[in-house]
Amino acid sequence: MRTARGGKGEAMDSPRVLVVNAGSSSLKLTLLDHDDRTLAERELPASRAAFDPGELRDALAGALGEADAVAHRIVHGGSRFREAALIDAEVEAALRELVELAPLHQPKSLAALDAVSAALPHIPAVACFDTAFHATLPAAASTYAIPAAWRKRWSARRFGFHGLSHAWVARRAPALAGVAERELRIVSCHLGAGASVCAIAGGRSIDTTMGFTPLEGLVMATRSGSVDPGLLLWLLERAGLSERELSDALEHESGLLALAGSPDMRTVLERAEIGDANAALALEVYLHRLRAAIAAMAASLGGLDVLAFTGGVGERAARIRALAADRLEFLGIALDRESNERAQPDADLSAPSASVRTLVIRAREDLEMASQARRLLAGEHVRKRRGSL
């Protein structure tokens, strides 16, 4: 049974944090000092969430092993975990119970937790949740209009995801805009292989496009985004597809891949530019959903002060940013063409005439996780000191 320990005493006041981010094909390890400078980083292959024990031990035996604390990205915190949590036996058991809510994502996070904890058994570990930022969703935004028994028995509600990325935008955008966090209404667009849009008011999530699973919402690299549930029922009942076939298709064979033949937005843009009809359609479908989502989030906020782009596509695809802003002039959005074309995160892309600031922000889930871990451990350290008096 794993226990949480703070064995480095005063180091808990300003710990060096090892950030562990388990992806679909890799395990990314980043060691940050107390000023959030990157001291070391490694990315290890992790096919089907399996890590080479020897390679991991070697990585942690070097500079990465100098951590005072570990912050693990956990995709799903369910209804229980509304903020970061110190991992002990009880918390770990609760995380394993949540596998059924995120069977494609949670096992990867837990495999990383097991592997790193085995190598660094005496270092306190903190779980940082992608769902926690959206714990502030009002009932109107989190509730599905389905039978009450379903909502109660299976916690069938909209959880939202990409919370660590959106939380970083919520902190970074006010600094770039020079406006207090509490005064800003932000629409954050995390655009990568997975994609979601979030409405942020006063630093809190009040609406988002992903729901009970990360399948809801925007068109993504290989995920469908929102689909009429009636169509899915028809495919199960009338077309004879199995549940497994349907799940695999929606998760791994849909999105840009299904429409354009490639999940890579760079390829889609290149093919669309030379007249490929499938790529052009994929681009239009992607942008149609994205523009609609931005407008919907602005409606949830009752207005808009900042539009922020982050994630691999959001940061690197100037054409996607420009096309997304197209037809959203009515919200006060307008980009400066040259600023958008040459932008490197973090940057302001706004045209002088725009009433809404448009920013491109580098995705830094690692900084958000390190911050959450430090705050939690500092609080634990203070409580232990008081308890010893």
LOTOR-651118 format. One line per 4 residues: number of its first residue (from 1); their letters; for each residue x, y, z of C-alpha. Coordinates in Angstrom, 1 decimal, padded with zeros to 4 digits. Layout:
<kefis>
NUM	A	X:Y:Z | ...
</kefis>
This chain:
<kefis>
1	MRTA	000.0:000.0:000.0 | 001.4:003.3:-001.0 | 001.6:006.1:001.6 | 002.2:009.8:001.0
5	RGGK	005.4:011.1:002.6 | 007.1:014.5:002.8 | 010.5:013.2:003.7 | 012.5:016.2:002.5
9	GEAM	011.3:018.6:005.2 | 011.8:022.2:004.3 | 012.0:021.2:000.6 | 008.2:021.1:000.6
13	DSPR	008.2:025.0:000.9 | 009.5:025.2:-002.7 | 009.9:021.7:-004.1 | 011.4:020.7:-007.4
17	VLVV	008.5:019.0:-009.1 | 008.8:016.0:-011.5 | 005.8:016.3:-013.9 | 004.6:013.0:-015.3
21	NAGS	002.3:013.1:-018.4 | 001.3:009.8:-019.7 | 000.1:010.0:-023.3 | -001.2:007.4:-025.8
25	SSLK	002.2:006.5:-027.1 | 004.7:008.1:-024.7 | 005.6:009.0:-021.1 | 006.8:012.6:-020.8
29	LTLL	008.9:013.4:-017.7 | 009.8:017.1:-016.9 | 011.7:018.3:-013.9 | 010.9:021.9:-012.9
33	DHDD	012.7:024.0:-010.3 | 011.0:026.3:-007.9 | 011.1:029.1:-010.5 | 009.5:026.7:-013.1
37	RTLA	012.7:026.5:-015.1 | 013.1:023.1:-016.9 | 016.0:021.3:-015.3 | 015.6:018.1:-017.3
41	EREL	013.1:016.3:-019.5 | 012.8:012.9:-021.1 | 010.1:011.4:-023.3 | 009.9:007.6:-023.2
45	PASR	008.0:005.4:-025.6 | 005.0:003.7:-024.0 | 003.2:001.4:-026.3 | -000.2:000.6:-024.8
49	AAFD	000.8:002.3:-021.6 | 003.7:-000.1:-021.1 | 007.0:001.4:-020.1 | 010.4:-000.1:-020.3
53	PGEL	011.3:-000.5:-016.5 | 015.0:-000.2:-017.2 | 014.7:002.9:-019.4 | 012.5:004.5:-016.7
57	RDAL	014.9:003.6:-013.9 | 017.8:005.1:-015.9 | 015.9:008.3:-016.6 | 015.0:008.7:-012.9
61	AGAL	018.5:007.8:-011.7 | 019.9:010.9:-013.4 | 018.8:014.6:-013.0 | 015.1:013.5:-013.0
65	GEAD	015.7:011.7:-009.8 | 016.4:015.0:-008.0 | 012.7:015.7:-007.5 | 011.2:016.6:-004.2
69	AVAH	007.7:015.9:-005.4 | 005.9:014.2:-008.3 | 002.8:015.6:-010.1 | 000.8:013.1:-012.2
73	RIVH	-001.6:014.0:-014.8 | -004.8:012.1:-014.2 | -007.5:012.4:-016.9 | -010.6:011.7:-014.8
77	GGSR	-011.3:012.7:-011.3 | -015.1:012.0:-011.4 | -017.3:013.9:-009.1 | -015.1:013.4:-006.1
81	FREA	-011.9:015.1:-007.0 | -012.5:018.8:-007.5 | -008.8:019.8:-007.0 | -005.4:018.2:-006.8
85	ALID	-005.0:015.4:-004.3 | -002.1:013.9:-002.4 | -001.9:010.3:-003.4 | -002.2:007.8:-000.6
89	AEVE	-003.7:004.3:-000.6 | -007.3:005.6:-000.3 | -006.9:008.1:-003.2 | -005.2:005.5:-005.4
93	AALR	-008.1:003.1:-004.8 | -010.5:005.8:-005.8 | -008.6:006.5:-009.0 | -008.8:002.8:-009.9
97	ELVE	-012.5:002.8:-009.4 | -012.8:005.7:-011.9 | -011.3:003.5:-014.7 | -014.8:002.6:-015.8
101	LAPL	-015.5:006.3:-016.5 | -012.4:006.6:-018.7 | -011.3:003.1:-019.8 | -009.2:004.5:-022.7
105	HQPK	-007.3:007.1:-020.7 | -007.3:006.3:-017.0 | -005.2:003.1:-017.2 | -002.4:005.0:-018.9
109	SLAA	-002.2:007.5:-016.0 | -002.3:004.7:-013.4 | 000.4:002.7:-015.2 | 002.6:005.8:-015.1
113	LDAV	001.8:006.3:-011.4 | 002.8:002.7:-010.6 | 006.0:002.9:-012.6 | 007.3:006.2:-011.2
117	SAAL	006.2:005.4:-007.7 | 008.1:002.1:-007.8 | 011.2:004.0:-008.8 | 010.7:006.9:-006.4
121	PHIP	008.8:005.3:-003.5 | 009.5:007.9:-000.8 | 008.7:011.1:-002.7 | 005.2:012.5:-002.3
125	AVAC	003.0:012.2:-005.3 | 000.1:014.5:-006.3 | -002.7:013.7:-008.7 | -003.6:016.6:-010.9
129	FDTA	-006.9:016.1:-012.7 | -008.0:017.2:-016.2 | -011.6:017.2:-015.0 | -011.1:019.3:-011.8
133	FHAT	-011.0:022.7:-013.5 | -014.6:022.0:-014.7 | -015.9:021.2:-011.3 | -017.3:024.8:-011.2
137	LPAA	-019.6:024.2:-014.1 | -023.1:025.3:-013.2 | -025.9:022.7:-013.2 | -027.3:024.1:-016.5
141	ASTY	-024.0:023.4:-018.2 | -023.2:020.0:-016.6 | -026.6:018.3:-016.6 | -027.8:016.0:-019.4
145	AIPA	-031.6:015.9:-020.0 | -031.7:012.1:-019.4 | -033.6:010.1:-016.7 | -032.7:011.0:-013.2
149	AWRK	-031.9:007.4:-012.3 | -029.2:007.4:-015.0 | -027.7:010.6:-013.7 | -027.7:009.3:-010.1
153	RWSA	-026.6:005.7:-010.6 | -023.8:006.2:-013.2 | -022.8:009.8:-012.5 | -024.0:010.6:-016.0
157	RRFG	-023.1:014.3:-016.3 | -020.8:016.5:-018.3 | -017.3:016.4:-016.7 | -015.2:018.3:-019.3
161	FHGL	-011.6:017.6:-020.0 | -008.3:019.4:-021.0 | -008.8:021.2:-017.7 | -005.1:021.5:-016.9
165	SHAW	-004.6:023.3:-020.2 | -007.6:025.6:-019.8 | -006.6:026.3:-016.2 | -003.1:027.5:-017.5
169	VARR	-004.9:029.8:-020.0 | -007.0:031.2:-017.2 | -003.8:032.2:-015.4 | -001.7:033.2:-018.4
173	APAL	-004.2:035.2:-020.4 | -004.7:037.9:-017.7 | -001.0:038.4:-017.4 | -000.6:038.9:-021.2
177	AGVA	-003.7:041.1:-021.4 | -002.6:043.2:-018.4 | -006.1:042.8:-016.8 | -007.0:041.2:-013.5
181	EREL	-008.2:037.6:-013.8 | -011.5:038.4:-012.1 | -012.4:040.9:-014.7 | -011.9:038.7:-017.8
185	RIVS	-014.3:036.6:-019.9 | -012.1:034.2:-021.8 | -012.9:031.6:-024.5 | -010.0:029.1:-024.5
189	CHLG	-009.5:026.9:-027.5 | -007.3:023.9:-026.9 | -006.7:022.5:-030.4 | -004.5:019.5:-030.8
193	AGAS	-005.2:015.8:-031.6 | -007.9:016.2:-029.0 | -009.8:019.5:-029.0 | -012.1:021.4:-026.7
197	VCAI	-013.3:024.9:-026.1 | -013.9:026.4:-022.6 | -015.7:029.4:-021.3 | -013.8:031.0:-018.4
201	AGGR	-015.2:033.8:-016.2 | -013.1:035.2:-013.4 | -010.7:032.3:-013.7 | -013.4:029.6:-013.4
205	SIDT	-014.8:027.2:-016.0 | -018.5:027.8:-016.6 | -019.0:025.9:-019.8 | -017.0:023.5:-022.1
209	TMGF	-017.5:021.4:-025.2 | -016.4:018.0:-023.9 | -018.8:016.1:-021.8 | -019.2:012.7:-020.1
213	TPLE	-016.3:011.6:-022.2 | -013.7:013.4:-024.4 | -015.7:012.4:-027.5 | -018.2:015.2:-027.2
217	GLVM	-017.8:018.5:-028.9 | -015.4:019.5:-031.7 | -014.1:017.4:-034.6 | -010.7:016.1:-033.6
221	ATRS	-007.8:014.2:-035.2 | -009.4:010.7:-035.0 | -012.4:011.4:-032.8 | -015.8:012.2:-034.2
225	GSVD	-016.9:014.9:-031.8 | -020.6:015.3:-031.2 | -022.8:012.9:-033.2 | -026.6:012.5:-033.1
229	PGLL	-027.2:009.6:-030.6 | -030.0:008.5:-032.8 | -027.5:007.7:-035.5 | -025.4:005.6:-033.1
233	LWLL	-028.5:003.7:-032.0 | -029.4:003.1:-035.6 | -025.9:001.8:-036.3 | -026.2:-000.6:-033.4
237	ERAG	-029.7:-001.8:-034.0 | -030.1:-001.7:-037.8 | -026.6:-001.8:-039.3 | -025.4:-004.6:-037.1
241	LSER	-022.3:-002.9:-035.7 | -021.0:-004.2:-032.4 | -020.4:-001.9:-029.4 | -016.6:-002.5:-029.9
245	ELSD	-016.8:-001.6:-033.6 | -018.7:001.5:-032.8 | -016.3:002.6:-030.0 | -013.2:002.0:-032.1
249	ALEH	-014.6:003.9:-035.0 | -015.7:006.9:-033.0 | -012.4:007.1:-031.1 | -009.8:006.0:-033.7
253	ESGL	-011.3:006.1:-037.2 | -013.3:009.3:-037.3 | -012.5:013.1:-037.2 | -010.0:014.5:-039.7
257	LALA	-008.8:011.0:-040.5 | -012.3:009.9:-041.7 | -012.9:013.1:-043.7 | -009.5:013.8:-045.2
261	GSPD	-007.6:010.5:-044.9 | -005.1:012.0:-042.4 | -005.3:013.0:-038.7 | -002.6:015.6:-039.2
265	MRTV	-003.9:019.1:-039.6 | -000.7:020.1:-041.5 | -001.5:017.5:-044.1 | -005.1:018.5:-044.3
269	LERA	-004.2:022.2:-044.8 | -001.6:021.3:-047.5 | -004.1:019.1:-049.4 | -006.9:021.6:-049.2
273	EIGD	-004.5:024.3:-050.6 | -003.9:022.2:-053.7 | -007.6:021.5:-054.3 | -008.2:018.2:-052.6
277	ANAA	-012.0:018.0:-052.1 | -011.9:015.7:-049.1 | -009.4:017.8:-047.3 | -011.4:021.0:-048.1
281	LALE	-014.5:019.4:-046.7 | -012.7:018.2:-043.6 | -011.4:021.8:-043.0 | -014.8:023.3:-043.4
285	VYLH	-016.5:020.8:-041.1 | -013.7:021.4:-038.5 | -014.0:025.2:-038.7 | -017.9:025.1:-038.7
289	RLRA	-017.8:023.3:-035.4 | -015.1:025.4:-034.0 | -016.7:028.8:-034.8 | -020.0:027.6:-033.5
293	AIAA	-018.4:026.5:-030.2 | -016.6:029.8:-029.8 | -019.8:031.7:-030.3 | -021.7:029.3:-027.9
297	MAAS	-019.0:029.8:-025.2 | -019.2:033.6:-025.6 | -023.0:033.3:-025.1 | -022.4:031.4:-021.9
301	LGGL	-020.2:034.2:-020.7 | -022.6:037.0:-021.8 | -019.8:038.6:-023.8 | -016.1:038.2:-024.6
305	DVLA	-012.9:039.9:-023.6 | -010.2:037.4:-024.7 | -010.1:034.6:-027.3 | -007.1:032.3:-026.7
309	FTGG	-005.6:029.6:-028.9 | -003.4:026.8:-027.4 | -002.4:023.2:-028.1 | -000.4:022.0:-031.1
313	VGER	-002.8:023.2:-033.8 | -003.8:026.3:-031.9 | -000.2:027.3:-031.4 | 001.2:026.4:-034.8
317	AARI	-001.5:026.7:-037.4 | -001.9:030.4:-038.2 | -004.3:029.6:-041.0 | -006.7:027.8:-038.6
321	RALA	-006.6:030.8:-036.3 | -007.4:033.1:-039.2 | -010.2:031.0:-040.6 | -011.7:030.4:-037.1
325	ADRL	-011.8:034.2:-036.5 | -013.4:034.7:-039.9 | -017.2:035.2:-039.5 | -016.8:036.0:-035.8
329	EFLG	-016.4:039.8:-036.3 | -019.8:040.2:-034.7 | -018.2:039.2:-031.4 | -015.5:041.9:-031.7
333	IALD	-012.8:039.4:-033.0 | -010.3:040.5:-035.6 | -006.8:039.4:-036.2 | -003.8:041.4:-037.4
337	RESN	-002.7:039.3:-040.4 | 001.1:039.9:-040.0 | 001.0:039.3:-036.2 | -000.9:036.1:-036.7
341	ERAQ	001.4:034.8:-039.4 | 004.6:035.4:-037.5 | 003.3:034.7:-034.0 | 005.3:032.6:-031.6
345	PDAD	003.6:031.8:-028.2 | 002.9:033.8:-026.1 | 001.7:036.6:-028.4 | -001.2:039.0:-029.1
349	LSAP	-002.7:038.6:-032.5 | -005.4:041.3:-032.3 | -006.0:043.9:-035.0 | -006.0:047.5:-033.7
353	SASV	-009.8:047.7:-034.4 | -010.7:044.6:-032.4 | -012.6:045.0:-029.2 | -011.7:041.4:-028.2
357	RTLV	-008.0:040.5:-027.5 | -006.9:037.3:-029.4 | -003.9:035.5:-027.9 | -001.9:032.5:-028.8
361	IRAR	-000.6:030.8:-025.6 | 001.8:027.9:-025.3 | 000.2:024.9:-023.7 | 002.0:024.5:-020.3
365	EDLE	000.1:021.8:-018.4 | 003.4:021.1:-016.7 | 003.5:024.5:-015.1 | -000.1:024.2:-014.0
369	MASQ	000.5:020.8:-012.5 | 003.7:022.0:-010.7 | 001.8:024.9:-009.3 | -001.1:022.8:-008.0
373	ARRL	001.4:020.3:-006.5 | 003.3:023.0:-004.7 | 000.1:024.6:-003.3 | -001.1:021.3:-002.0
377	LAGE	002.2:020.3:-000.4 | 002.7:023.7:001.2 | -000.7:023.3:002.8 | 000.1:019.8:004.0
381	HVRK	003.4:021.0:005.4 | 001.7:023.9:007.3 | -000.9:021.5:008.7 | 001.8:019.1:009.9
385	RRGS	003.8:021.9:011.6 | 000.6:023.1:013.4 | -000.2:019.5:014.4 | 003.2:019.1:016.0
389	L	002.8:022.3:018.2
</kefis>
